[in-house]
Structure formats: structure tokens, C-alpha cells
Amino acid sequence: MENVYNFISVTVSPVLFMLNLACKVQRRLKARPWPLENKVVLITGASSGIGEEIAYEYARHGARIVLAARREQELQRVELKCRELGAKEVLSVPTDVGDEAQVANLIQKTREAFSSQLDALYVNAGLSMGEPFEAFQDLSVFRTLMEVNYFGCISVTHQALPLLKQTPQSRIVVTSSVAGLAGIPSRTGYCATKFAVRGFYEALQSELYDQGVFVTLVYPGAVVTNINATRLGSGPADLDMKGAMTAETCAKLMVKATKQGRKELVMTHKFKLGRMWEGMVPDLWALLVRRGAKKAFKEKSQ
Ligand SMILES: NC(=O)c1ccc[n+]([C@@H]2O[C@H](COP(=O)([O-])OP(=O)(O)OC[C@H]3O[C@@H](n4cnc5c(N)ncnc54)[C@H](OP(=O)(O)O)[C@@H]3O)[C@@H](O)[C@H]2O)c1
């Protein structure tokens, strides 16, 4: 029966492709125009890596930026550079996204500083891991990952939504990962958070589709940031950053996708194809993912 479904899918695929194109064009027309100048943008995880570079990209275009992360000193460093690059206003609010009260304070400060305007929310703060499941003595790492990568995202989104809904053509942009598209070994807990994020924001995308809030899911592959340094666990395997995308390129692609109001942005060629292959050839796809992961991880413990 599976083969019959595959045959039907391949035969009707040109028609499906054209229908998809029509949906895509309709969405992009609704999202235009969206100049970056003067936009109010809130970025979580702005003290480092991808979030930091997103802030610089908006700063270059004269936006007004709210920076959130836990380390105040790092936020001040990013704030200074944003001002040098041309940001109209910058507000730094030290925030742990896992703490509801701190998130409430972040949104309250944003509301006061920008008269309830919020054009784009980047839910980007995150942590990773890097060991096989059986290496963990208890599940505290799994709970922390869920707290930051999943509840941290939905808590900021929940509190920011009233502002986003009253700002025309606003955006929510979520930094997921290719680990939110495939089960990657040594990343069980991380994958779980990124799959949860995907489920949540795809549902929210549907809820908000006719309400003027564009939700974009972003799935980067390896990006050169500090993520290897903050991996949870006792001897996590680092991601090999040879050939990885720079955080600046990643941020530029994300901002472009935000302007276009895209449904999603998958950043690696392999996973772009994988999105299509997964349903048709699941066993082959799983083999490719396993082999890719072996190449991508530098096993510290070996
Ligand atoms: N680098 C990659 O290869 C890659 C690939 C796919 C997806 N991603 C995703 O990209 C996002 C950004 O990561 P990155 O690669 O840019 O790593 P990074 O350089 O380590 O940045 C992570 C950011 O998250 C913040 N953060 C961590 N825990 C937080 C918390 N509890 N509350 C508030 N902020 C918190 C950190 O700031 P503080 O420490 O100051 O709080 C930092 O600004 C993550 O969601 C990650 O899963 C990364």
C-alpha cells in the first residue's frame, strides 16, 4: 500500500507543486512591504551567536531593538555595537527565559519603551546536549533543555502576543534546528525540544494565519557560535564546525525570510531534500541521518 501512495504522490507532484507555489505567492504578497527601518524587534538569546548577529542586521537598517539573555555584560557589549552600527534605539533586559516573572518584566519594559509596538519577536535562546541517552544518570538535563528551549519560547510568545497582534504585519521567528526535523543520535533531549517547538509553532501558525501575525520556523544546520561551549552533560560530543555556516550568514538569511513572511526556512541542502524524502523513503532517510551525524560529531569521549 505504501508503494501505491508513493506512486500517486510522484504522479500528481507537478500539480501539487503549482498549487504550493500559488499558496506561497499569496503569503508573500500579504507580507509585503516590510522595511526594517524603525521596526521594533525583540530578540532572545541576543548575547551571543545567531541572536547577536540578528541584532546587528537590524541595527544596520536603523531598527529599534530589545536584547534579552541572562548575561548583562554581554548584552551591554552587543548593545554598544548595535548603536555603532546605526540602531535607532536599543534596550537591554537581562532575562532568563525559563523564569516567567523575568519574561513578564521583559515584555513590560518593551511595552513601556515602545508604546506597545512590537513588529518582530525572535524566539532564539537555546541550549544543547551531546551524549547518548544511556550516558545520563538522571533526567535533569532533559528537564532543563525543555525548560529553556521549549517553555522559554512559548512563555515569551504568550506574553508578547498581545503586542504582536496590535502591530500590523508582525512576525514571530523561531530558531529551531535540523534536529527538529530528524532524530539525531546523541541529541535525544535536544531533538525532543526542537520537535516540540515545531509542533507548537506550526499549530500557532495555523491559528494566526488570518490574524496578521506571520510565523516563520527556521531550521539551521551547523552554525559557528558558542553552542559547543554551553552543551549540557558531562562529556558532550561537539559539533564539528568545519564547513559550518557563519552566524552572520545565518542571521542575514533569517532576516530575509522574516521580511518575506516565509512559512519556514530550512538551511541545508540535505535537509531541504530530506523534508521531501522522509515520507517516501523513511528507512533510507534514517540511514543518511545516522551517517551524517557520525561525520558531524567530534566525539570528546573517544
Ligand atoms: N549553532 C548551531 O549549530 C545551531 C544549529 C541549529 C540551531 N541552533 C539554535 O540557535 C539558537 C541560538 O544558539 P547559538 O547557536 O547562537 O548558540 P549561543 O552562541 O550559545 O547562543 C545561545 C544564546 O541563548 C541564550 N540563552 C541560553 N539559555 C538562556 C536562558 N535560560 N535565558 C535566556 N537566554 C538564554 C544565551 O545567552 P546567556 O547565556 O547570556 O543567557 C545566548 O545568547 C538556539 O536555539 C540553538 O538551538 C544553533
The ligand as a Tripos MOL2 file, in Angstrom:
@<TRIPOS>MOLECULE
LIG
   48    52     1     0     0
SMALL
NO_CHARGES

@<TRIPOS>ATOM
      1 N1         24.9090   26.7990   16.4220 N.am      1 LIG1
      2 C1         24.2780   25.8400   15.7760 C.2       1 LIG1
      3 O1         24.9080   24.9930   15.1110 O.2       1 LIG1
      4 C2         22.7630   25.7880   15.7970 C.ar      1 LIG1
      5 C3         22.1210   24.9860   14.8550 C.ar      1 LIG1
      6 C4         20.7360   24.9180   14.8620 C.ar      1 LIG1
      7 C5         20.0090   25.6440   15.7810 C.ar      1 LIG1
      8 N2         20.6480   26.4150   16.6930 N.ar      1 LIG1
      9 C6         19.8280   27.1560   17.6550 C.3       1 LIG1
     10 O2         20.1710   28.5270   17.5880 O.3       1 LIG1
     11 C7         19.7900   29.1730   18.8000 C.3       1 LIG1
     12 C8         20.9060   30.1150   19.2180 C.3       1 LIG1
     13 O3         22.0500   29.3520   19.5590 O.3       1 LIG1
     14 P1         23.5180   29.7500   19.1050 P.3       1 LIG1
     15 O4         23.9950   28.6880   18.1950 O.co2     1 LIG1
     16 O5         23.5750   31.1540   18.6740 O.co2     1 LIG1
     17 O6         24.3030   29.5000   20.4740 O.3       1 LIG1
     18 P2         24.9820   30.5110   21.5150 P.3       1 LIG1
     19 O7         26.0150   31.3310   20.8390 O.co2     1 LIG1
     20 O8         25.4000   29.6540   22.6490 O.co2     1 LIG1
     21 O9         23.7650   31.4390   21.9450 O.3       1 LIG1
     22 C9         22.7490   30.9770   22.7930 C.3       1 LIG1
     23 C10        22.0230   32.1740   23.3490 C.3       1 LIG1
     24 O10        20.9480   31.7140   24.1650 O.3       1 LIG1
     25 C11        21.0000   32.4190   25.4050 C.3       1 LIG1
     26 N3         20.4000   31.6180   26.4680 N.ar      1 LIG1
     27 C12        20.7120   30.3550   26.8590 C.ar      1 LIG1
     28 N4         19.9630   29.9900   27.9020 N.ar      1 LIG1
     29 C13        19.1530   31.0470   28.1930 C.ar      1 LIG1
     30 C14        18.1490   31.3040   29.1620 C.ar      1 LIG1
     31 N5         17.8140   30.3990   30.1040 N.pl3     1 LIG1
     32 N6         17.5350   32.5110   29.1560 N.ar      1 LIG1
     33 C15        17.8540   33.4390   28.2480 C.ar      1 LIG1
     34 N7         18.7770   33.2670   27.2990 N.ar      1 LIG1
     35 C16        19.4220   32.0910   27.2760 C.ar      1 LIG1
     36 C17        22.4760   32.7010   25.6330 C.3       1 LIG1
     37 O11        22.6570   33.8510   26.4730 O.3       1 LIG1
     38 P3         23.0260   33.8350   28.0340 P.3       1 LIG1
     39 O12        23.9680   32.7160   28.2650 O.co2     1 LIG1
     40 O13        23.6140   35.1970   28.2270 O.co2     1 LIG1
     41 O14        21.7190   33.6660   28.7200 O.co2     1 LIG1
     42 C18        22.9210   33.0430   24.2250 C.3       1 LIG1
     43 O15        22.6530   34.3940   23.9450 O.3       1 LIG1
     44 C19        19.4710   28.0550   19.7820 C.3       1 LIG1
     45 O16        18.0820   27.9270   19.9160 O.3       1 LIG1
     46 C20        20.0470   26.8120   19.1200 C.3       1 LIG1
     47 O17        19.3530   25.6460   19.4940 O.3       1 LIG1
     48 C21        22.0170   26.5040   16.7150 C.ar      1 LIG1
@<TRIPOS>BOND
     1     1     2 1
     2     2     3 2
     3     2     4 1
     4     4     5 ar
     5     4    48 ar
     6     5     6 ar
     7     6     7 ar
     8     7     8 ar
     9     8     9 1
    10     8    48 ar
    11     9    10 1
    12     9    46 1
    13    10    11 1
    14    11    12 1
    15    11    44 1
    16    12    13 1
    17    13    14 1
    18    14    15 2
    19    14    16 1
    20    14    17 1
    21    17    18 1
    22    18    19 2
    23    18    20 1
    24    18    21 1
    25    21    22 1
    26    22    23 1
    27    23    24 1
    28    23    42 1
    29    24    25 1
    30    25    26 1
    31    25    36 1
    32    26    27 ar
    33    26    35 ar
    34    27    28 ar
    35    28    29 ar
    36    29    30 ar
    37    29    35 ar
    38    30    31 1
    39    30    32 ar
    40    32    33 ar
    41    33    34 ar
    42    34    35 ar
    43    36    37 1
    44    36    42 1
    45    37    38 1
    46    38    39 2
    47    38    40 1
    48    38    41 1
    49    42    43 1
    50    44    45 1
    51    44    46 1
    52    46    47 1
@<TRIPOS>SUBSTRUCTURE
     1 LIG1         1 GROUP 0 **** ****
